[in-house]
Amino acid sequence: MNWAEIITLLAAAAAAGAVNAIAGGGTLITFPVLILFGVPPVIANATSTLSLVVGVFGGFFGFRKLIAEIRPWIPAFLPISLVGGWIGSFLLTHGKSETFSKLVPYLILFATILFMLQGVVRKLVAQKASDELVAGHNDPPSWGMAVLPAVFFQFLVSIYGGYFGAGIGILMLATFGMMGFSNIHRMNALKNLIGGLINVVAAVWFTVSGLIDWPRMAVMAVGALAGYYLGATYSQKLPQSMVRHMITAIGLIITAVMFWKLR
């Protein structure tokens, strides 16, 4: 690697880490940059995944004050997410991706629209009164019938996360919103924790399979660590409405990029 590539990889990983901490979709930054420097696609995906996994710990530290508030929900999502993450990473190394890849843009677009409309949907199904949605009362939500379909959907999301993962954060935020979460910072903390562990499973599988470009991974991990920490820390200082607008914008951009790739 020359200095131009090192600086580019650092910047791309830092931007991806910040985007992942806020909404998700950082893979769409790191993956193309690795391809640009001649890394084969499967190795680029594996290297990107591992570098962003290292960066996730910066996000954990940035959201550390919220971990106690989301702890009751970790047992519901963690086991199924780890299993799904392994299945997705196995499919990447052993299966064909054409049909699944074509569904990804529609899935992310659906999740983005769902995230945009979640307040209206919650109101229609009477999960919360409108004043509670605005104030964030009773959040996180209590256990209820919404948990089982949410856990099943999270299983599907985790398979996709282990396979490729671009936009996985948008999908999880939509899931949590439909369950009744209204505090975007708690939703982001839970999303970063679960999504990070999905990527850990995938990264371990990719490492065992010998798919990591270690020099480039090391450079990108430094950038991702800084990006995750900055994104997690400073997003909590912004108004929740602004963070929601940022997440929606990122989701729409990811959707447009994915459709463009399939043209």
Buried (B, 14 or more C-beta within 10 A) or exposed (E): EEEEBBEBBBBBBBBBBBBBBBBBBBBBBBBBBBBEBEBEEBBBBBBBBBBBBBBBBBBBEBBEEBEEBBEEBBEBBBEBBBBBBBBBBBBBBEEEBEEBBEEBBEBBBBBBBBBBBBBEEBBEEEBBEEEBBEEBEBBBBEEEEBBEEBBEBBBBBBBBBBBBBBBBBBBBBBBBBBBBBBBBBBBBBBBBBBBBBBBBBBBBBBBEBEBBBEEBBBBBBBBBBBBBBBBBBEBBEBEBEEBBEBBBEBBBBBBEBBBEEEE
